[in-house]
């Protein structure tokens, strides 16, 4: 069974949290400035936009956090 022990933060989880925060700021900012119709268009258009990049940054942040937890488990 997979059990999480008391966690000691490391650099990967810190970067993961920073990436998650920055990935959520961009769509929220564009929702406020442009409105939901334009943001939906930004997500569905064929052009590379900041919203599409924020999806990649969000996935990268989750990956960093998971690698940080995995690294912590292997160290113990």
mmCIF file of the N, C-alpha and C atoms, coordinates in Angstrom:
data_MODEL
# 
_entry.id   MODEL 
# 
loop_
_atom_site.group_PDB 
_atom_site.id 
_atom_site.type_symbol 
_atom_site.label_atom_id 
_atom_site.label_alt_id 
_atom_site.label_comp_id 
_atom_site.label_asym_id 
_atom_site.label_entity_id 
_atom_site.label_seq_id 
_atom_site.pdbx_PDB_ins_code 
_atom_site.Cartn_x 
_atom_site.Cartn_y 
_atom_site.Cartn_z 
_atom_site.occupancy 
_atom_site.B_iso_or_equiv 
_atom_site.pdbx_formal_charge 
_atom_site.auth_seq_id 
_atom_site.auth_comp_id 
_atom_site.auth_asym_id 
_atom_site.auth_atom_id 
_atom_site.pdbx_PDB_model_num 
ATOM 1   N N  . UNK A 1 1  ? 0.842   -1.183 0.000   1.00 0.00 ? 1  UNK A N  1 
ATOM 2   C CA . UNK A 1 1  ? 0.000   0.000  0.000   1.00 0.00 ? 1  UNK A CA 1 
ATOM 3   C C  . UNK A 1 1  ? 0.884   1.242  0.000   1.00 0.00 ? 1  UNK A C  1 
ATOM 4   N N  . UNK A 1 2  ? 0.411   2.279  -0.613  1.00 0.00 ? 2  UNK A N  1 
ATOM 5   C CA . UNK A 1 2  ? 1.164   3.527  -0.745  1.00 0.00 ? 2  UNK A CA 1 
ATOM 6   C C  . UNK A 1 2  ? 0.782   4.466  0.392   1.00 0.00 ? 2  UNK A C  1 
ATOM 7   N N  . UNK A 1 3  ? 1.736   4.760  1.270   1.00 0.00 ? 3  UNK A N  1 
ATOM 8   C CA . UNK A 1 3  ? 1.486   5.658  2.399   1.00 0.00 ? 3  UNK A CA 1 
ATOM 9   C C  . UNK A 1 3  ? 2.414   6.854  2.305   1.00 0.00 ? 3  UNK A C  1 
ATOM 10  N N  . UNK A 1 4  ? 1.865   8.030  2.551   1.00 0.00 ? 4  UNK A N  1 
ATOM 11  C CA . UNK A 1 4  ? 2.694   9.230  2.591   1.00 0.00 ? 4  UNK A CA 1 
ATOM 12  C C  . UNK A 1 4  ? 3.172   9.452  4.015   1.00 0.00 ? 4  UNK A C  1 
ATOM 13  N N  . UNK A 1 5  ? 4.446   9.597  4.160   1.00 0.00 ? 5  UNK A N  1 
ATOM 14  C CA . UNK A 1 5  ? 5.029   9.874  5.466   1.00 0.00 ? 5  UNK A CA 1 
ATOM 15  C C  . UNK A 1 5  ? 5.123   11.378 5.652   1.00 0.00 ? 5  UNK A C  1 
ATOM 16  N N  . UNK A 1 6  ? 5.484   11.828 6.842   1.00 0.00 ? 6  UNK A N  1 
ATOM 17  C CA . UNK A 1 6  ? 5.673   13.279 7.011   1.00 0.00 ? 6  UNK A CA 1 
ATOM 18  C C  . UNK A 1 6  ? 6.611   13.808 5.933   1.00 0.00 ? 6  UNK A C  1 
ATOM 19  N N  . UNK A 1 7  ? 6.193   14.880 5.330   1.00 0.00 ? 7  UNK A N  1 
ATOM 20  C CA . UNK A 1 7  ? 6.846   15.349 4.112   1.00 0.00 ? 7  UNK A CA 1 
ATOM 21  C C  . UNK A 1 7  ? 7.810   16.484 4.400   1.00 0.00 ? 7  UNK A C  1 
ATOM 22  N N  . UNK A 1 8  ? 9.015   16.362 3.873   1.00 0.00 ? 8  UNK A N  1 
ATOM 23  C CA . UNK A 1 8  ? 10.005  17.424 3.941   1.00 0.00 ? 8  UNK A CA 1 
ATOM 24  C C  . UNK A 1 8  ? 10.051  18.087 2.568   1.00 0.00 ? 8  UNK A C  1 
ATOM 25  N N  . UNK A 1 9  ? 9.724   19.365 2.455   1.00 0.00 ? 9  UNK A N  1 
ATOM 26  C CA . UNK A 1 9  ? 9.687   20.017 1.139   1.00 0.00 ? 9  UNK A CA 1 
ATOM 27  C C  . UNK A 1 9  ? 11.049  19.988 0.442   1.00 0.00 ? 9  UNK A C  1 
ATOM 28  N N  . UNK A 1 10 ? 11.012  19.871 -0.862  1.00 0.00 ? 10 UNK A N  1 
ATOM 29  C CA . UNK A 1 10 ? 12.236  19.954 -1.645  1.00 0.00 ? 10 UNK A CA 1 
ATOM 30  C C  . UNK A 1 10 ? 12.025  20.935 -2.793  1.00 0.00 ? 10 UNK A C  1 
ATOM 31  N N  . UNK A 1 11 ? 13.033  21.130 -3.597  1.00 0.00 ? 11 UNK A N  1 
ATOM 32  C CA . UNK A 1 11 ? 13.007  22.174 -4.624  1.00 0.00 ? 11 UNK A CA 1 
ATOM 33  C C  . UNK A 1 11 ? 12.011  21.854 -5.733  1.00 0.00 ? 11 UNK A C  1 
ATOM 34  N N  . UNK A 1 12 ? 11.805  20.583 -6.040  1.00 0.00 ? 12 UNK A N  1 
ATOM 35  C CA . UNK A 1 12 ? 10.875  20.234 -7.113  1.00 0.00 ? 12 UNK A CA 1 
ATOM 36  C C  . UNK A 1 12 ? 9.435   20.575 -6.747  1.00 0.00 ? 12 UNK A C  1 
ATOM 37  N N  . UNK A 1 13 ? 9.051   20.312 -5.510  1.00 0.00 ? 13 UNK A N  1 
ATOM 38  C CA . UNK A 1 13 ? 7.680   20.659 -5.122  1.00 0.00 ? 13 UNK A CA 1 
ATOM 39  C C  . UNK A 1 13 ? 7.506   22.167 -5.038  1.00 0.00 ? 13 UNK A C  1 
ATOM 40  N N  . UNK A 1 14 ? 8.541   22.877 -4.641  1.00 0.00 ? 14 UNK A N  1 
ATOM 41  C CA . UNK A 1 14 ? 8.446   24.339 -4.609  1.00 0.00 ? 14 UNK A CA 1 
ATOM 42  C C  . UNK A 1 14 ? 8.261   24.897 -6.017  1.00 0.00 ? 14 UNK A C  1 
ATOM 43  N N  . UNK A 1 15 ? 9.034   24.397 -6.965  1.00 0.00 ? 15 UNK A N  1 
ATOM 44  C CA . UNK A 1 15 ? 8.858   24.828 -8.353  1.00 0.00 ? 15 UNK A CA 1 
ATOM 45  C C  . UNK A 1 15 ? 7.487   24.418 -8.887  1.00 0.00 ? 15 UNK A C  1 
ATOM 46  N N  . UNK A 1 16 ? 7.019   23.243 -8.503  1.00 0.00 ? 16 UNK A N  1 
ATOM 47  C CA . UNK A 1 16 ? 5.705   22.792 -8.939  1.00 0.00 ? 16 UNK A CA 1 
ATOM 48  C C  . UNK A 1 16 ? 4.595   23.710 -8.473  1.00 0.00 ? 16 UNK A C  1 
ATOM 49  N N  . UNK A 1 17 ? 4.664   24.142 -7.224  1.00 0.00 ? 17 UNK A N  1 
ATOM 50  C CA . UNK A 1 17 ? 3.652   25.062 -6.697  1.00 0.00 ? 17 UNK A CA 1 
ATOM 51  C C  . UNK A 1 17 ? 3.724   26.404 -7.412  1.00 0.00 ? 17 UNK A C  1 
ATOM 52  N N  . UNK A 1 18 ? 4.921   26.899 -7.654  1.00 0.00 ? 18 UNK A N  1 
ATOM 53  C CA . UNK A 1 18 ? 5.071   28.171 -8.372  1.00 0.00 ? 18 UNK A CA 1 
ATOM 54  C C  . UNK A 1 18 ? 4.509   28.056 -9.788  1.00 0.00 ? 18 UNK A C  1 
ATOM 55  N N  . UNK A 1 19 ? 4.763   26.937 -10.450 1.00 0.00 ? 19 UNK A N  1 
ATOM 56  C CA . UNK A 1 19 ? 4.225   26.742 -11.799 1.00 0.00 ? 19 UNK A CA 1 
ATOM 57  C C  . UNK A 1 19 ? 2.706   26.683 -11.780 1.00 0.00 ? 19 UNK A C  1 
ATOM 58  N N  . UNK A 1 20 ? 2.119   26.004 -10.788 1.00 0.00 ? 20 UNK A N  1 
ATOM 59  C CA . UNK A 1 20 ? 0.661   25.931 -10.699 1.00 0.00 ? 20 UNK A CA 1 
ATOM 60  C C  . UNK A 1 20 ? 0.047   27.308 -10.476 1.00 0.00 ? 20 UNK A C  1 
ATOM 61  N N  . UNK A 1 21 ? 0.659   28.096 -9.623  1.00 0.00 ? 21 UNK A N  1 
ATOM 62  C CA . UNK A 1 21 ? 0.142   29.442 -9.362  1.00 0.00 ? 21 UNK A CA 1 
ATOM 63  C C  . UNK A 1 21 ? 0.224   30.300 -10.615 1.00 0.00 ? 21 UNK A C  1 
ATOM 64  N N  . UNK A 1 22 ? 1.369   30.266 -11.290 1.00 0.00 ? 22 UNK A N  1 
ATOM 65  C CA . UNK A 1 22 ? 1.502   31.091 -12.494 1.00 0.00 ? 22 UNK A CA 1 
ATOM 66  C C  . UNK A 1 22 ? 0.594   30.600 -13.619 1.00 0.00 ? 22 UNK A C  1 
ATOM 67  N N  . UNK A 1 23 ? 0.337   29.297 -13.680 1.00 0.00 ? 23 UNK A N  1 
ATOM 68  C CA . UNK A 1 23 ? -0.544  28.763 -14.723 1.00 0.00 ? 23 UNK A CA 1 
ATOM 69  C C  . UNK A 1 23 ? -1.999  29.135 -14.489 1.00 0.00 ? 23 UNK A C  1 
ATOM 70  N N  . UNK A 1 24 ? -2.394  29.392 -13.264 1.00 0.00 ? 24 UNK A N  1 
ATOM 71  C CA . UNK A 1 24 ? -3.779  29.793 -13.007 1.00 0.00 ? 24 UNK A CA 1 
ATOM 72  C C  . UNK A 1 24 ? -3.978  31.294 -13.120 1.00 0.00 ? 24 UNK A C  1 
ATOM 73  N N  . UNK A 1 25 ? -2.929  32.071 -12.965 1.00 0.00 ? 25 UNK A N  1 
ATOM 74  C CA . UNK A 1 25 ? -3.064  33.530 -13.044 1.00 0.00 ? 25 UNK A CA 1 
ATOM 75  C C  . UNK A 1 25 ? -3.399  33.974 -14.462 1.00 0.00 ? 25 UNK A C  1 
ATOM 76  N N  . UNK A 1 26 ? -2.784  33.388 -15.468 1.00 0.00 ? 26 UNK A N  1 
ATOM 77  C CA . UNK A 1 26 ? -2.971  33.833 -16.856 1.00 0.00 ? 26 UNK A CA 1 
ATOM 78  C C  . UNK A 1 26 ? -4.419  33.695 -17.320 1.00 0.00 ? 26 UNK A C  1 
ATOM 79  N N  . UNK A 1 27 ? -5.066  32.533 -17.171 1.00 0.00 ? 27 UNK A N  1 
ATOM 80  C CA . UNK A 1 27 ? -6.468  32.453 -17.614 1.00 0.00 ? 27 UNK A CA 1 
ATOM 81  C C  . UNK A 1 27 ? -7.413  33.336 -16.802 1.00 0.00 ? 27 UNK A C  1 
ATOM 82  N N  . UNK A 1 28 ? -7.160  33.460 -15.503 1.00 0.00 ? 28 UNK A N  1 
ATOM 83  C CA . UNK A 1 28 ? -8.021  34.326 -14.682 1.00 0.00 ? 28 UNK A CA 1 
ATOM 84  C C  . UNK A 1 28 ? -7.876  35.776 -15.117 1.00 0.00 ? 28 UNK A C  1 
ATOM 85  N N  . UNK A 1 29 ? -6.652  36.203 -15.359 1.00 0.00 ? 29 UNK A N  1 
ATOM 86  C CA . UNK A 1 29 ? -6.426  37.573 -15.821 1.00 0.00 ? 29 UNK A CA 1 
ATOM 87  C C  . UNK A 1 29 ? -7.119  37.814 -17.158 1.00 0.00 ? 29 UNK A C  1 
ATOM 88  N N  . UNK A 1 30 ? -7.009  36.877 -18.079 1.00 0.00 ? 30 UNK A N  1 
ATOM 89  C CA . UNK A 1 30 ? -7.646  37.049 -19.381 1.00 0.00 ? 30 UNK A CA 1 
ATOM 90  C C  . UNK A 1 30 ? -9.161  36.959 -19.299 1.00 0.00 ? 30 UNK A C  1 
ATOM 91  N N  . UNK A 1 31 ? -9.695  36.195 -18.357 1.00 0.00 ? 31 UNK A N  1 
ATOM 92  C CA . UNK A 1 31 ? -11.139 36.192 -18.146 1.00 0.00 ? 31 UNK A CA 1 
ATOM 93  C C  . UNK A 1 31 ? -11.627 37.561 -17.702 1.00 0.00 ? 31 UNK A C  1 
ATOM 94  N N  . UNK A 1 32 ? -10.874 38.203 -16.834 1.00 0.00 ? 32 UNK A N  1 
ATOM 95  C CA . UNK A 1 32 ? -11.263 39.529 -16.346 1.00 0.00 ? 32 UNK A CA 1 
ATOM 96  C C  . UNK A 1 32 ? -11.137 40.561 -17.457 1.00 0.00 ? 32 UNK A C  1 
ATOM 97  N N  . UNK A 1 33 ? -10.059 40.509 -18.217 1.00 0.00 ? 33 UNK A N  1 
ATOM 98  C CA . UNK A 1 33 ? -9.809  41.520 -19.247 1.00 0.00 ? 33 UNK A CA 1 
ATOM 99  C C  . UNK A 1 33 ? -10.669 41.289 -20.488 1.00 0.00 ? 33 UNK A C  1 
ATOM 100 N N  . UNK A 1 34 ? -10.700 40.056 -21.006 1.00 0.00 ? 34 UNK A N  1 
ATOM 101 C CA . UNK A 1 34 ? -11.335 39.782 -22.291 1.00 0.00 ? 34 UNK A CA 1 
ATOM 102 C C  . UNK A 1 34 ? -12.746 39.226 -22.178 1.00 0.00 ? 34 UNK A C  1 
ATOM 103 N N  . UNK A 1 35 ? -13.059 38.522 -21.116 1.00 0.00 ? 35 UNK A N  1 
ATOM 104 C CA . UNK A 1 35 ? -14.368 37.895 -20.985 1.00 0.00 ? 35 UNK A CA 1 
ATOM 105 C C  . UNK A 1 35 ? -14.333 36.444 -21.425 1.00 0.00 ? 35 UNK A C  1 
ATOM 106 N N  . UNK A 1 36 ? -15.362 35.677 -21.057 1.00 0.00 ? 36 UNK A N  1 
ATOM 107 C CA . UNK A 1 36 ? -15.340 34.237 -21.328 1.00 0.00 ? 36 UNK A CA 1 
ATOM 108 C C  . UNK A 1 36 ? -15.389 33.868 -22.809 1.00 0.00 ? 36 UNK A C  1 
ATOM 109 N N  . UNK A 1 37 ? -16.043 34.671 -23.642 1.00 0.00 ? 37 UNK A N  1 
ATOM 110 C CA . UNK A 1 37 ? -16.125 34.325 -25.066 1.00 0.00 ? 37 UNK A CA 1 
ATOM 111 C C  . UNK A 1 37 ? -14.756 34.344 -25.736 1.00 0.00 ? 37 UNK A C  1 
ATOM 112 N N  . UNK A 1 38 ? -13.983 35.391 -25.452 1.00 0.00 ? 38 UNK A N  1 
ATOM 113 C CA . UNK A 1 38 ? -12.653 35.473 -26.049 1.00 0.00 ? 38 UNK A CA 1 
ATOM 114 C C  . UNK A 1 38 ? -11.722 34.400 -25.488 1.00 0.00 ? 38 UNK A C  1 
ATOM 115 N N  . UNK A 1 39 ? -11.819 34.143 -24.192 1.00 0.00 ? 39 UNK A N  1 
ATOM 116 C CA . UNK A 1 39 ? -10.946 33.128 -23.594 1.00 0.00 ? 39 UNK A CA 1 
ATOM 117 C C  . UNK A 1 39 ? -11.262 31.754 -24.181 1.00 0.00 ? 39 UNK A C  1 
ATOM 118 N N  . UNK A 1 40 ? -12.542 31.462 -24.386 1.00 0.00 ? 40 UNK A N  1 
ATOM 119 C CA . UNK A 1 40 ? -12.917 30.201 -25.043 1.00 0.00 ? 40 UNK A CA 1 
ATOM 120 C C  . UNK A 1 40 ? -12.329 30.141 -26.452 1.00 0.00 ? 40 UNK A C  1 
ATOM 121 N N  . UNK A 1 41 ? -12.385 31.252 -27.154 1.00 0.00 ? 41 UNK A N  1 
ATOM 122 C CA . UNK A 1 41 ? -11.794 31.308 -28.499 1.00 0.00 ? 41 UNK A CA 1 
ATOM 123 C C  . UNK A 1 41 ? -10.279 31.107 -28.442 1.00 0.00 ? 41 UNK A C  1 
ATOM 124 N N  . UNK A 1 42 ? -9.626  31.687 -27.424 1.00 0.00 ? 42 UNK A N  1 
ATOM 125 C CA . UNK A 1 42 ? -8.177  31.517 -27.282 1.00 0.00 ? 42 UNK A CA 1 
ATOM 126 C C  . UNK A 1 42 ? -7.818  30.047 -27.059 1.00 0.00 ? 42 UNK A C  1 
ATOM 127 N N  . UNK A 1 43 ? -8.645  29.323 -26.287 1.00 0.00 ? 43 UNK A N  1 
ATOM 128 C CA . UNK A 1 43 ? -8.378  27.903 -26.039 1.00 0.00 ? 43 UNK A CA 1 
ATOM 129 C C  . UNK A 1 43 ? -8.630  27.038 -27.270 1.00 0.00 ? 43 UNK A C  1 
ATOM 130 N N  . UNK A 1 44 ? -9.597  27.404 -28.097 1.00 0.00 ? 44 UNK A N  1 
ATOM 131 C CA . UNK A 1 44 ? -9.986  26.533 -29.208 1.00 0.00 ? 44 UNK A CA 1 
ATOM 132 C C  . UNK A 1 44 ? -9.388  26.934 -30.553 1.00 0.00 ? 44 UNK A C  1 
ATOM 133 N N  . UNK A 1 45 ? -8.724  28.074 -30.644 1.00 0.00 ? 45 UNK A N  1 
ATOM 134 C CA . UNK A 1 45 ? -8.147  28.488 -31.924 1.00 0.00 ? 45 UNK A CA 1 
ATOM 135 C C  . UNK A 1 45 ? -6.905  27.657 -32.248 1.00 0.00 ? 45 UNK A C  1 
ATOM 136 N N  . UNK A 1 46 ? -6.465  27.748 -33.492 1.00 0.00 ? 46 UNK A N  1 
ATOM 137 C CA . UNK A 1 46 ? -5.283  26.992 -33.912 1.00 0.00 ? 46 UNK A CA 1 
ATOM 138 C C  . UNK A 1 46 ? -3.978  27.723 -33.608 1.00 0.00 ? 46 UNK A C  1 
ATOM 139 N N  . UNK A 1 47 ? -4.073  28.968 -33.205 1.00 0.00 ? 47 UNK A N  1 
ATOM 140 C CA . UNK A 1 47 ? -2.893  29.770 -32.896 1.00 0.00 ? 47 UNK A CA 1 
ATOM 141 C C  . UNK A 1 47 ? -2.416  29.430 -31.479 1.00 0.00 ? 47 UNK A C  1 
ATOM 142 N N  . UNK A 1 48 ? -1.100  29.421 -31.277 1.00 0.00 ? 48 UNK A N  1 
ATOM 143 C CA . UNK A 1 48 ? -0.549  29.200 -29.943 1.00 0.00 ? 48 UNK A CA 1 
ATOM 144 C C  . UNK A 1 48 ? -0.771  30.468 -29.119 1.00 0.00 ? 48 UNK A C  1 
ATOM 145 N N  . UNK A 1 49 ? -1.490  30.320 -28.007 1.00 0.00 ? 49 UNK A N  1 
ATOM 146 C CA . UNK A 1 49 ? -1.805  31.462 -27.153 1.00 0.00 ? 49 UNK A CA 1 
ATOM 147 C C  . UNK A 1 49 ? -1.295  31.205 -25.740 1.00 0.00 ? 49 UNK A C  1 
ATOM 148 N N  . UNK A 1 50 ? -1.370  32.236 -24.910 1.00 0.00 ? 50 UNK A N  1 
ATOM 149 C CA . UNK A 1 50 ? -0.920  32.120 -23.525 1.00 0.00 ? 50 UNK A CA 1 
ATOM 150 C C  . UNK A 1 50 ? -1.758  31.109 -22.750 1.00 0.00 ? 50 UNK A C  1 
ATOM 151 N N  . UNK A 1 51 ? -3.025  30.981 -23.107 1.00 0.00 ? 51 UNK A N  1 
ATOM 152 C CA . UNK A 1 51 ? -3.882  30.024 -22.414 1.00 0.00 ? 51 UNK A CA 1 
ATOM 153 C C  . UNK A 1 51 ? -3.439  28.591 -22.675 1.00 0.00 ? 51 UNK A C  1 
ATOM 154 N N  . UNK A 1 52 ? -3.053  28.306 -23.912 1.00 0.00 ? 52 UNK A N  1 
ATOM 155 C CA . UNK A 1 52 ? -2.581  26.959 -24.245 1.00 0.00 ? 52 UNK A CA 1 
ATOM 156 C C  . UNK A 1 52 ? -1.245  26.675 -23.565 1.00 0.00 ? 52 UNK A C  1 
ATOM 157 N N  . UNK A 1 53 ? -0.405  27.659 -23.490 1.00 0.00 ? 53 UNK A N  1 
ATOM 158 C CA . UNK A 1 53 ? 0.871   27.492 -22.794 1.00 0.00 ? 53 UNK A CA 1 
ATOM 159 C C  . UNK A 1 53 ? 0.630   27.284 -21.305 1.00 0.00 ? 53 UNK A C  1 
ATOM 160 N N  . UNK A 1 54 ? -0.392  27.951 -20.750 1.00 0.00 ? 54 UNK A N  1 
ATOM 161 C CA . UNK A 1 54 ? -0.683  27.779 -19.326 1.00 0.00 ? 54 UNK A CA 1 
ATOM 162 C C  . UNK A 1 54 ? -1.140  26.358 -19.015 1.00 0.00 ? 54 UNK A C  1 
ATOM 163 N N  . UNK A 1 55 ? -1.778  25.681 -19.969 1.00 0.00 ? 55 UNK A N  1 
ATOM 164 C CA . UNK A 1 55 ? -2.133  24.270 -19.765 1.00 0.00 ? 55 UNK A CA 1 
ATOM 165 C C  . UNK A 1 55 ? -0.858  23.434 -19.629 1.00 0.00 ? 55 UNK A C  1 
ATOM 166 N N  . UNK A 1 56 ? 0.120   23.685 -20.492 1.00 0.00 ? 56 UNK A N  1 
ATOM 167 C CA . UNK A 1 56 ? 1.394   22.980 -20.403 1.00 0.00 ? 56 UNK A CA 1 
ATOM 168 C C  . UNK A 1 56 ? 2.140   23.280 -19.118 1.00 0.00 ? 56 UNK A C  1 
ATOM 169 N N  . UNK A 1 57 ? 2.098   24.533 -18.688 1.00 0.00 ? 57 UNK A N  1 
ATOM 170 C CA . UNK A 1 57 ? 2.758   24.914 -17.437 1.00 0.00 ? 57 UNK A CA 1 
ATOM 171 C C  . UNK A 1 57 ? 2.066   24.238 -16.257 1.00 0.00 ? 57 UNK A C  1 
ATOM 172 N N  . UNK A 1 58 ? 0.738   24.145 -16.301 1.00 0.00 ? 58 UNK A N  1 
ATOM 173 C CA . UNK A 1 58 ? -0.014  23.468 -15.246 1.00 0.00 ? 58 UNK A CA 1 
ATOM 174 C C  . UNK A 1 58 ? 0.379   21.992 -15.169 1.00 0.00 ? 58 UNK A C  1 
ATOM 175 N N  . UNK A 1 59 ? 0.458   21.326 -16.314 1.00 0.00 ? 59 UNK A N  1 
ATOM 176 C CA . UNK A 1 59 ? 0.868   19.921 -16.333 1.00 0.00 ? 59 UNK A CA 1 
ATOM 177 C C  . UNK A 1 59 ? 2.310   19.746 -15.862 1.00 0.00 ? 59 UNK A C  1 
ATOM 178 N N  . UNK A 1 60 ? 3.173   20.684 -16.229 1.00 0.00 ? 60 UNK A N  1 
ATOM 179 C CA . UNK A 1 60 ? 4.558   20.630 -15.773 1.00 0.00 ? 60 UNK A CA 1 
ATOM 180 C C  . UNK A 1 60 ? 4.642   20.803 -14.254 1.00 0.00 ? 60 UNK A C  1 
ATOM 181 N N  . UNK A 1 61 ? 3.821   21.688 -13.701 1.00 0.00 ? 61 UNK A N  1 
ATOM 182 C CA . UNK A 1 61 ? 3.794   21.875 -12.252 1.00 0.00 ? 61 UNK A CA 1 
ATOM 183 C C  . UNK A 1 61 ? 3.340   20.625 -11.524 1.00 0.00 ? 61 UNK A C  1 
ATOM 184 N N  . UNK A 1 62 ? 2.299   19.973 -12.042 1.00 0.00 ? 62 UNK A N  1 
ATOM 185 C CA . UNK A 1 62 ? 1.838   18.720 -11.432 1.00 0.00 ? 62 UNK A CA 1 
ATOM 186 C C  . UNK A 1 62 ? 2.928   17.655 -11.525 1.00 0.00 ? 62 UNK A C  1 
ATOM 187 N N  . UNK A 1 63 ? 3.622   17.603 -12.664 1.00 0.00 ? 63 UNK A N  1 
ATOM 188 C CA . UNK A 1 63 ? 4.707   16.642 -12.835 1.00 0.00 ? 63 UNK A CA 1 
ATOM 189 C C  . UNK A 1 63 ? 5.829   16.894 -11.838 1.00 0.00 ? 63 UNK A C  1 
ATOM 190 N N  . UNK A 1 64 ? 6.202   18.152 -11.644 1.00 0.00 ? 64 UNK A N  1 
ATOM 191 C CA . UNK A 1 64 ? 7.247   18.481 -10.666 1.00 0.00 ? 64 UNK A CA 1 
ATOM 192 C C  . UNK A 1 64 ? 6.841   18.053 -9.261  1.00 0.00 ? 64 UNK A C  1 
ATOM 193 N N  . UNK A 1 65 ? 5.590   18.292 -8.897  1.00 0.00 ? 65 UNK A N  1 
ATOM 194 C CA . UNK A 1 65 ? 5.134   17.912 -7.557  1.00 0.00 ? 65 UNK A CA 1 
ATOM 195 C C  . UNK A 1 65 ? 5.171   16.397 -7.393  1.00 0.00 ? 65 UNK A C  1 
ATOM 196 N N  . UNK A 1 66 ? 4.708   15.664 -8.394  1.00 0.00 ? 66 UNK A N  1 
ATOM 197 C CA . UNK A 1 66 ? 4.727   14.201 -8.303  1.00 0.00 ? 66 UNK A CA 1 
ATOM 198 C C  . UNK A 1 66 ? 6.149   13.660 -8.243  1.00 0.00 ? 66 UNK A C  1 
ATOM 199 N N  . UNK A 1 67 ? 7.051   14.227 -9.029  1.00 0.00 ? 67 UNK A N  1 
ATOM 200 C CA . UNK A 1 67 ? 8.452   13.792 -8.975  1.00 0.00 ? 67 UNK A CA 1 
ATOM 201 C C  . UNK A 1 67 ? 9.056   14.129 -7.617  1.00 0.00 ? 67 UNK A C  1 
ATOM 202 N N  . UNK A 1 68 ? 8.685   15.276 -7.057  1.00 0.00 ? 68 UNK A N  1 
ATOM 203 C CA . UNK A 1 68 ? 9.179   15.642 -5.732  1.00 0.00 ? 68 UNK A CA 1 
ATOM 204 C C  . UNK A 1 68 ? 8.726   14.671 -4.662  1.00 0.00 ? 68 UNK A C  1 
ATOM 205 N N  . UNK A 1 69 ? 7.455   14.242 -4.714  1.00 0.00 ? 69 UNK A N  1 
ATOM 206 C CA . UNK A 1 69 ? 6.973   13.253 -3.758  1.00 0.00 ? 69 UNK A CA 1 
ATOM 207 C C  . UNK A 1 69 ? 7.650   11.905 -3.978  1.00 0.00 ? 69 UNK A C  1 
ATOM 208 N N  . UNK A 1 70 ? 7.826   11.517 -5.233  1.00 0.00 ? 70 UNK A N  1 
ATOM 209 C CA . UNK A 1 70 ? 8.471   10.240 -5.531  1.00 0.00 ? 70 UNK A CA 1 
ATOM 210 C C  . UNK A 1 70 ? 9.923   10.255 -5.055  1.00 0.00 ? 70 UNK A C  1 
ATOM 211 N N  . UNK A 1 71 ? 10.601  11.367 -5.270  1.00 0.00 ? 71 UNK A N  1 
ATOM 212 C CA . UNK A 1 71 ? 11.987  11.493 -4.823  1.00 0.00 ? 71 UNK A CA 1 
ATOM 213 C C  . UNK A 1 71 ? 12.059  11.400 -3.306  1.00 0.00 ? 71 UNK A C  1 
ATOM 214 N N  . UNK A 1 72 ? 11.095  11.997 -2.617  1.00 0.00 ? 72 UNK A N  1 
ATOM 215 C CA . UNK A 1 72 ? 11.069  11.972 -1.160  1.00 0.00 ? 72 UNK A CA 1 
ATOM 216 C C  . UNK A 1 72 ? 10.855  10.549 -0.653  1.00 0.00 ? 72 UNK A C  1 
ATOM 217 N N  . UNK A 1 73 ? 10.003  9.781  -1.316  1.00 0.00 ? 73 UNK A N  1 
ATOM 218 C CA . UNK A 1 73 ? 9.732   8.410  -0.888  1.00 0.00 ? 73 UNK A CA 1 
ATOM 219 C C  . UNK A 1 73 ? 10.967  7.537  -1.091  1.00 0.00 ? 73 UNK A C  1 
ATOM 220 N N  . UNK A 1 74 ? 11.693  7.732  -2.193  1.00 0.00 ? 74 UNK A N  1 
ATOM 221 C CA . UNK A 1 74 ? 12.888  6.932  -2.446  1.00 0.00 ? 74 UNK A CA 1 
ATOM 222 C C  . UNK A 1 74 ? 14.020  7.276  -1.483  1.00 0.00 ? 74 UNK A C  1 
ATOM 223 N N  . UNK A 1 75 ? 14.052  8.493  -0.966  1.00 0.00 ? 75 UNK A N  1 
ATOM 224 C CA . UNK A 1 75 ? 15.111  8.875  -0.045  1.00 0.00 ? 75 UNK A CA 1 
ATOM 225 C C  . UNK A 1 75 ? 14.930  8.245  1.327   1.00 0.00 ? 75 UNK A C  1 
ATOM 226 N N  . UNK A 1 76 ? 13.695  7.912  1.685   1.00 0.00 ? 76 UNK A N  1 
ATOM 227 C CA . UNK A 1 76 ? 13.453  7.359  3.028   1.00 0.00 ? 76 UNK A CA 1 
ATOM 228 C C  . UNK A 1 76 ? 13.641  5.872  3.076   1.00 0.00 ? 76 UNK A C  1 
# 
